[in-house]
Amino acid sequence: MALSVPPARRESVDIAESWQVCRIRGDLDCTRADLLRAYVDAALEPPVPGGAPRIALHLAEVPFCDSYGLSALVYAAKRLRAAGGALRVTSASRQVRSLIRRCGLDCLLPLPD
């Protein structure tokens, strides 16, 4: 599933080991948080036969995340869990990892070592 966004803000999605891998590039802030929410909502509609999707967010190219971006990550995790799916954060930048940990959200958004 691809997001409809301007070319400079393009996200790509791959399917790997039954996880949808969504690679986000650029800041995850007030200008982009709604794109992540819309992506998760679209992934859940219509209901997927065999269960809700499992989405891995590849954040290696996200140098900055603000409270809007963090809120979108929390929204995605909670929405997917409520539907029986899962969210995984992978390759998060140092700033994003630090923000998640400082806010005490690493139990909701586990970070691989």
N, C-alpha and C positions, 0 to 999 in steps of 0.2 A: 504494500500500500504506500503510495507516494503522497506527500503533502503538496497542496497547491500553493506555492510561495514563490516570490520573485527569485530569479536565478542566483543572486548574490546570497540568498538565505536558504538555499536548497538543503533539504534533509534527504537522506537516502535510507531505504529500508531493505534489509535482506532477511531471508528466512534461513535459519541455521539451527539444526537440532531441535526443531519444534519451537524455537524462540524466534520471534520477530525482532530483528536487530535494527534499531532506529539510530542512525548516526546524526547527531546534531552538531552543527558548526556555527560558531559565533556566540555572542553573549546570550545567556538565558535570562532575560530581564523583562521589564514591563512591556517591551515592544514585541516579545516573542512567546511569553508564557501561554497566551491563549491558543497559540498554534499547537503546543503540546497537549493542552486540554482537549482541543478539537480532534487531534490525532487519536487519543485514547478513546474518546467518545465514538469516533468512527470505527475503531477496531472492535468495539463491542456491539455495533449495530450493523446488520441484524445479528441476533445471537448465533454464535459459531457452533455447528454440530460437533459434539465431542468435548465441549467445554470452552471456557473463555480463553482468550489468547494470553500467552506469556510474552512480555515485551522486555527486551534488554536495551537500555538506553546507553549508547556508547558516547561518552562525554569528553573524550580526549581533546576535542577541538573546541571546548567551551572554556574560554579563559576566565569568564566572569559570570556569576549568578547572584541576583539580588533576591529580595524577599518575594517578589512576584514569581521568579523562577523557582524558588524553593517551594512556594505554595503550589505551583503547578506540579512539581515532583511529588509532593504529598498527596495532591488530588489524584494523580495517576496511580500511585500505589494503593490508596484506599479504594478507588473506583474499581481497579482490577481485582483486588482481593475480595471485595463485596460480590463480584460477579464470578468468583472462583478461579480467577487468573492470577498472574503474578507480575511483579516488576523487579527488574534487576538493574542496578547502576553499574556500568563497567567503565574502566579507564578514565575515571573522573580526574580532572585537573586538581592540582594541589589546593587551589582556592575553593573549588566546589567541595572537595573532601573535607576541608577544614570547616566550611560553613555547615555542612551536614552534621559533623561531629559536635561543633560548638552549640548547635541548637538542640542537641540530644536526639536527633532523628535517625541515628545510625541503626536503631532497632527496627524502624519502619523502612528505612532505605539502607539495607546492609551494604557495606563497602568491602569488596574483596581485598585481601592483603596484598 
